Amino acid sequence: MAKKKVYAATPESLKQLLADVLEQLDAGGSDQIAVFSYGDRLVLERAVLVSGERRSLRDDDFVLRVESCLATRLATQKPLSAQDVARDLDISTTTLHRFLRREGVTFFMVLDGLRRRIALQLFAQSGRKPTSKQLMSRLGYKDRSACFKALRRWGFI
């Protein structure tokens, strides 16, 4: 597989994803096949695992850098706009969007995937559901209805 492939979360696309994974397994090789989720997209790529973390065979782990920046901003409750993230990465907003598009994702997909993983951790940590204030604070939502729409989209409520 020369480059990563992006699949929509539809039954037809998932069948194609499985067929591609089986094809890669039949082909063998020393690389591992990795499937990652960004929002409503699945990304298939060859990857190697380094210290328990996925590392793309490509030199550029740009999506991981964006996720790391977003995670830091979420933890410190700073704004989560593409402009602010681009400034943190010392690039223009246009370049940020272009690099993400080249990786097959959008800024919203990266942010949504990160928020979903954090929500999953919050629900798994305690025996009871976190409060709406805790969810809104940790996920970076200022509007309660936007937070609950996201939780519904992710299947938590």
Residue pairs with C-beta under 8 A, 6 or more apart in sequence:
1 20
1 24
1 33
1 44
1 45
1 46
3 45
4 43
4 44
4 45
4 56
4 103
4 104
5 17
5 20
5 43
5 44
5 45
5 104
6 41
6 42
6 43
6 44
6 104
6 105
7 13
7 14
7 16
7 17
7 41
7 42
7 43
7 44
8 40
8 41
9 40
9 41
9 42
13 42
14 42
17 35
17 42
17 44
20 44
21 33
21 35
21 44
24 33
24 46
25 33
29 46
31 46
31 47
31 48
31 57
32 46
32 47
32 48
32 49
33 44
33 45
33 46
33 47
34 44
34 45
34 46
34 47
34 54
35 42
35 43
35 44
36 42
36 43
36 45
36 54
37 43
37 113
38 63
38 104
38 105
38 109
38 110
38 112
38 113
39 105
39 106
39 108
39 109
39 110
39 112
39 113
40 109
41 104
41 105
41 109
43 104
43 105
45 56
45 57
46 57
47 54
47 55
47 56
47 57
48 55
48 57
49 55
55 61
60 99
62 99
62 100
62 103
63 100
63 103
63 105
63 110
65 89
66 85
66 89
66 96
66 100
66 107
66 110
67 110
67 113
67 114
69 85
69 88
69 89
70 80
70 85
70 110
70 111
70 114
71 114
72 78
72 88
73 79
73 80
73 84
73 85
73 88
73 140
74 80
74 114
74 115
74 118
74 138
74 139
74 140
77 137
77 140
78 84
80 111
80 140
82 93
82 96
82 97
82 107
83 93
85 96
85 107
86 92
86 93
86 95
86 96
89 96
91 99
96 107
97 106
97 107
100 106
100 107
100 110
112 150
115 139
115 140
115 150
116 150
116 154
118 138
118 139
119 135
119 138
119 139
119 150
119 151
119 154
119 156
120 154
122 130
122 134
122 135
122 138
123 129
123 130
123 156
130 138
132 144
132 147
132 148
135 141
135 147
135 151
136 142
136 144
136 147
139 147
139 150
141 147
141 150
148 157
151 157
